[in-house]
Amino acid sequence: QMCIRDRYGGPQLVQFNMGRRIRVQRKGHGNVFRAHTHHRKGAARLRSLDYAERNGYIKGVVKEIIHDPGRGAPLARVQFKNVYRYKRDNELFIASEGTYSGQFVYCGAKAALAVGNVLPLKSCPEGTVVSNVETHPGDRGKLARASGKFATIVQQSEDGRKTVLRLPSGKKKLVLSACRAQIGVIAGGGRIEKPMLKAGRAHYKAKAKRNNWPVVRGVAMNPVDHPHGGGNHQHIGHPSTVSRNACPGQKVGLIAARRTGKLRGTRVVAGANFIEDANK
């Protein structure tokens, strides 16, 4: 709506029809596209970093292995004794492969190097397979958390302050050696190897996560619904690349693409000597 003056000088309200809000605009608003979190069991994180973990270890026991709707990996409900009060603390860990109910789990700098235990990276030798790795000490786990995923310790720095990790994507990342990690591979591996086979399974998979399926192609829509819609044949009709500064109703396709087409050859990226040594 816009307020303009009529020929007598008085205000007049004019309605402009600016087209329909496309799907990507509606997703940003939330509404029916919000995540389905009602049945989820809670945030799966490591213990809060405390004195016991910094200087020794603390023992917990796996009470049960549970399923978390919308997550491919199972969760382990681990119970610890509270070090300050007479009570018990329940934590939700992402279960490592081989974890079982009744298992003892040890967390701390002096814990044993065994599957399911939580140790700082400086206590793990090179080649150790870890998961649920912190990016900053005390953030309770950020990397390699999906089912079947793991990170590998590639190299420890000479001063013992930094560690090079190989992430599930293949990328190498430098983190502080004080960051904690869970030993072993996340359980639930091989989940994506089983084909869906029918639309019903994809429907129930999306139902547990969010309203993101089925996905209608833009070229199959009308011009009012999508910038790629319309025409006598299903075609975009113009380059699919779009500016980073495009207006929201126009921002679909290859957004701010640096390049398009098939990747050919290799690209050498110069990095720190520490990273280059780890690649050898």
SULGI-V142433 format. One record per run of one state. SS is the DSSP state (H for helix, E for strand, - for the rest). FROM is the first residue (numbers start at 1). LEN is the number of residues. If there is no record, write none. Layout:
SS | FROM | LEN
SS | FROM | LEN
This chain:
- | 1 | 1
E | 2 | 4
- | 6 | 5
E | 11 | 4
- | 15 | 8
H | 23 | 7
- | 30 | 1
H | 31 | 3
- | 34 | 17
H | 51 | 5
- | 56 | 2
E | 58 | 9
- | 67 | 8
E | 75 | 7
- | 82 | 6
E | 88 | 7
- | 95 | 1
E | 96 | 1
- | 97 | 7
E | 104 | 4
- | 108 | 10
E | 118 | 3
H | 121 | 3
- | 124 | 5
E | 129 | 3
- | 132 | 1
E | 133 | 1
- | 134 | 9
E | 143 | 1
- | 144 | 7
E | 151 | 6
- | 157 | 5
E | 162 | 5
- | 167 | 5
E | 172 | 5
- | 177 | 3
E | 180 | 4
- | 184 | 2
E | 186 | 1
- | 187 | 4
H | 191 | 3
- | 194 | 5
H | 199 | 11
- | 210 | 8
H | 218 | 3
- | 221 | 20
E | 241 | 2
- | 243 | 5
H | 248 | 3
- | 251 | 3
E | 254 | 2
- | 256 | 17
H | 273 | 7
- | 280 | 1
